[in-house]
Amino acid sequence: MKKCILVWQVPVIEGEPYNPVEYAVHVRKAKKFAEALNRYFAEKNMDYNCVLDKSACSLDEIFSPQYQAVLFAPEAKTRQWLYKKEVQNETVKKYYLEYMEYNSAQIEKVAEFLSE
């Protein structure tokens, strides 16, 4: 089975402390999105499984060979570390979720992207 990872918040590598309330809101949204995506994969018999990052991942963990795709939640994609040369040079498939599709768990575009 292929795996994709949902990067939903900035990894600790940037040294920013977490706000516990903000953290709880983001993790709830991320779980909801990943669950919707995994239900879609199961319904469509797609050979994928979406897992959440640990929110303290290093770039090596996010771009581990165990993942065939990396999905970035809007909160993560706006952060400066995503535009680092190391991230852009990674050959793994990357999908940057828009706010609307992420917040309302619209997974059709993501599924289409992963099917390519």
PERALIN-V93470 format. One record per residue. N is the residue number from 1. OMEGA is omega in degrees with one decimal (none if undefined). Layout:
n:N omega:OMEGA
n:N omega:OMEGA
//
This chain:
n:1 omega:177.1
n:2 omega:179.4
n:3 omega:168.3
n:4 omega:-180.0
n:5 omega:176.9
n:6 omega:177.4
n:7 omega:-170.3
n:8 omega:178.1
n:9 omega:-176.9
n:10 omega:174.6
n:11 omega:-177.7
n:12 omega:-175.9
n:13 omega:177.9
n:14 omega:174.7
n:15 omega:179.8
n:16 omega:177.6
n:17 omega:178.9
n:18 omega:170.4
n:19 omega:-175.3
n:20 omega:179.7
n:21 omega:178.6
n:22 omega:178.5
n:23 omega:-178.5
n:24 omega:178.7
n:25 omega:-178.0
n:26 omega:-178.7
n:27 omega:178.0
n:28 omega:178.7
n:29 omega:-178.6
n:30 omega:178.7
n:31 omega:179.4
n:32 omega:-179.0
n:33 omega:-179.7
n:34 omega:178.3
n:35 omega:178.0
n:36 omega:179.5
n:37 omega:179.0
n:38 omega:175.0
n:39 omega:178.5
n:40 omega:178.1
n:41 omega:-179.1
n:42 omega:-179.7
n:43 omega:-177.0
n:44 omega:-178.7
n:45 omega:176.5
n:46 omega:-176.9
n:47 omega:-179.2
n:48 omega:172.5
n:49 omega:-179.8
n:50 omega:177.0
n:51 omega:177.8
n:52 omega:172.5
n:53 omega:-179.1
n:54 omega:178.3
n:55 omega:174.1
n:56 omega:-176.7
n:57 omega:169.3
n:58 omega:178.0
n:59 omega:178.9
n:60 omega:179.0
n:61 omega:-179.5
n:62 omega:-178.1
n:63 omega:176.8
n:64 omega:178.1
n:65 omega:179.3
n:66 omega:-178.8
n:67 omega:178.1
n:68 omega:178.3
n:69 omega:177.1
n:70 omega:178.0
n:71 omega:-179.7
n:72 omega:175.2
n:73 omega:-178.4
n:74 omega:-179.3
n:75 omega:-179.9
n:76 omega:-172.5
n:77 omega:179.7
n:78 omega:-176.2
n:79 omega:-174.0
n:80 omega:-174.9
n:81 omega:-179.5
n:82 omega:-176.8
n:83 omega:176.7
n:84 omega:-178.4
n:85 omega:-178.3
n:86 omega:-179.8
n:87 omega:-178.3
n:88 omega:-179.1
n:89 omega:179.2
n:90 omega:-177.5
n:91 omega:178.8
n:92 omega:178.5
n:93 omega:180.0
n:94 omega:177.6
n:95 omega:-179.0
n:96 omega:-177.2
n:97 omega:173.7
n:98 omega:-178.4
n:99 omega:-175.6
n:100 omega:-178.5
n:101 omega:179.3
n:102 omega:-176.4
n:103 omega:179.7
n:104 omega:176.6
n:105 omega:174.1
n:106 omega:-169.7
n:107 omega:-175.7
n:108 omega:-179.1
n:109 omega:179.4
n:110 omega:-179.7
n:111 omega:178.1
n:112 omega:178.0
n:113 omega:-178.7
n:114 omega:179.9
n:115 omega:-177.2
n:116 omega:none
//
